[in-house]
Amino acid sequence: MLRPTLRPTVAGWQLPYLRVALILRRLEAEPRLQARGRRELANVLRIDASVRRAGWFN
């Protein structure tokens, strides 16, 4: 009998956290922060703060 394959799924509420985690992982892999990297990190932090202020993902 074949065992069913478990495929990890991402819930909608996890998407902002996943996006932040992937961007931070990429920025850690690139030791030097260029202007684009700093801007992207600032955008992630701004979005994260606004999402928390809205109380959506608490």
BELCORCOR-V869639 format. One record per residue. N is the residue number from 1. RES is the residue in one letter. SS is DSSP state (H for helix, E for strand, L for the rest). PSI is psi as a letter, one per 40 degrees, with the letter a starting at -180 (999 if undefined). Layout:
n:N res:RES ss:SS psi:PSI
n:N res:RES ss:SS psi:PSI
This chain:
n:1 res:M ss:L psi:h
n:2 res:L ss:L psi:h
n:3 res:R ss:L psi:h
n:4 res:P ss:L psi:i
n:5 res:T ss:L psi:h
n:6 res:L ss:L psi:h
n:7 res:R ss:L psi:h
n:8 res:P ss:L psi:h
n:9 res:T ss:L psi:i
n:10 res:V ss:L psi:h
n:11 res:A ss:L psi:i
n:12 res:G ss:H psi:d
n:13 res:W ss:H psi:e
n:14 res:Q ss:H psi:e
n:15 res:L ss:H psi:d
n:16 res:P ss:H psi:d
n:17 res:Y ss:H psi:d
n:18 res:L ss:H psi:d
n:19 res:R ss:H psi:d
n:20 res:V ss:H psi:d
n:21 res:A ss:H psi:d
n:22 res:L ss:H psi:d
n:23 res:I ss:H psi:d
n:24 res:L ss:H psi:d
n:25 res:R ss:H psi:d
n:26 res:R ss:H psi:d
n:27 res:L ss:H psi:d
n:28 res:E ss:H psi:d
n:29 res:A ss:H psi:d
n:30 res:E ss:L psi:h
n:31 res:P ss:L psi:d
n:32 res:R ss:L psi:h
n:33 res:L ss:L psi:h
n:34 res:Q ss:L psi:i
n:35 res:A ss:H psi:d
n:36 res:R ss:H psi:d
n:37 res:G ss:H psi:d
n:38 res:R ss:H psi:d
n:39 res:R ss:H psi:d
n:40 res:E ss:H psi:d
n:41 res:L ss:H psi:d
n:42 res:A ss:H psi:d
n:43 res:N ss:H psi:d
n:44 res:V ss:H psi:d
n:45 res:L ss:H psi:d
n:46 res:R ss:H psi:d
n:47 res:I ss:H psi:d
n:48 res:D ss:H psi:d
n:49 res:A ss:H psi:d
n:50 res:S ss:H psi:d
n:51 res:V ss:H psi:d
n:52 res:R ss:H psi:d
n:53 res:R ss:H psi:d
n:54 res:A ss:H psi:e
n:55 res:G ss:L psi:f
n:56 res:W ss:L psi:d
n:57 res:F ss:L psi:f
n:58 res:N ss:L psi:999
